[in-house]
Amino acid sequence: MTPKIIITETPVRGVKIYETRRIIDRERGNLTVAEFGDELPFVPLRYFITYEIPTSATRGEHAHKECEQFLICTRGSCSVLVDDGVHQQEFHLTAPTIGIYVPPMVWATEYNHSFDSALMVFASHRYDPADYIREYDEFLRLVKEG
């Protein structure tokens, strides 16, 4: 029987941590798997990977009005800070079996990348610059307006 994924709620509105199934195969290599739509919160329309990020560099630093994201550090490690305008929490993505779901209207910042990090991000929407909130003060205003 294949184990189920483990989903953990966080104090940040809508943000969840997913521990995907891990299949150990010492002869052929290990595998981690989850299915979008059934186990993961949306079916992606886009993905991107950030890599070769200097350790001192910061990525993200924005929220989306409608787009949902699912982040997995497939190699190396990085930190993710999520903020719903009231609660903040930091996560360390250190294994390809751990993913973080970031819903719309949550500010996310990725930083502290290891030299070999590769962060894969699945997005529920195609790229649309109008969906981005890039100024933190504007984000807080929109959160308060509800």
N, C-alpha and C positions, 0 to 999 in steps of 0.2 A: 504494500500500500504506500502510495506517495504521500509524504507529509504535506499538510496545508501550510500556506504562508501565514506568518504572524503579523498582525496589524496592531500597532500601539498608538493610541491617541496621545496628543501632547497638549500642553496648556495654551498653545497658540491656535487661535480659531481655525479649524479645518485642516491643520497640518497633521499628517500621520507618518509614522515610520513603518516601513514594510521590511520584514525579513523574509526573503524568498526561499523557496525550496533549494536545498543543497543536496546534490547527488555526488557521492564520493566514488571515484573509479581510479584506484591506484595505478592500474595498468594503462588506461587510455586518457586520464586527466579528468578533472572535476567539472561539474556543470551546475549552474544555477538557473532557475526558470520560473516565470510567472506569465500569466496570460492576460493581455489587455482586454478590457470589457467584462471579463468574468471575475478576475482576482484583483486587477489593478483598476484604478478609478475612471479611466477614460481610454478611448482608442485614439492614439496619436495621429496627427496629420503632418507632423514635422519632427525632426530630431536634429540635434547638433552636438558636437563634442568639443570641449575646450581641452587643450593639452599644451605641453611645454610652457606652462604659465610660470613666470618667475615667482618664487616663494613670497616675495614682498608685494606682489600685485593683487589687486582686488577685482573681482568680476561681479556681474549682477548689479547690485545696488539699484534695484527698481522693483516695481510691482506691475501686475497686469490687471486691466479692468475686467477682462473676460477669460483670458487664456489660463489653463491649468498646466502645471508642469510636474514631471516626475524625474528626479535626479538620482543617478547611480554613479559612484566613482568606480569605474571598471578596472582601474589600475592605480596603484599608489593611494594617496589619501588627500582629503581637503576638509575644510570646515565650512559649514553653512550656518548663517545666522538668519532666522526667520522672525518677523515682527508683524503683528496684526494691528498695531497702533496702540495696544494696551499691554500685551504680553510679548516678551522676546524669549527665544531659546536658541542655544547654540548646539549644533550636532557635528560630530566628527565622522565623516564617511571614510571607513578604513577597509572595507571589504566589498567585493562585487555582489554580495548577498544582501546588502542593506541599501534601501532606497528611501527617499523622502518625497512625499507628495506635498506640493505647494499649490493651494487653491488660488483663485483670483483674489485680489485685494489683500495680499500678504506680501510685504517687502522682503526680498531675499538678497543676501550678500554671500558670495563665495570667496574664500580667502585661505591662507595658510596651506597652499598647494605644495605637496611634495614634488620633487624634481620630476618624478616619473608619472605624475597624476594624469589621468584621462577621465574627465567628468562628462558622462553622457546625459543629455537632457532630452526628454520626450515632451512635446508640446501638443496641446489639444487643438490648437489653431495654427494656421499658416502665419508667416511673419506679417505683422501689421504695425507700423510705427505708431499709429493712433491708439493702439491698445496699451502702450507703455506709459507708466507714470514714473518719470525719472527724477523728479524733485521730491525729497522727503516731506517738506512742508506741505506740498500739494497733496501727497498721499494722506497725511494726517488730517487735512481739511476734508478730503473726500470720505475718509473713514467716519469722521464725526457727523457728516451730512447723512451718512447711512445709505 
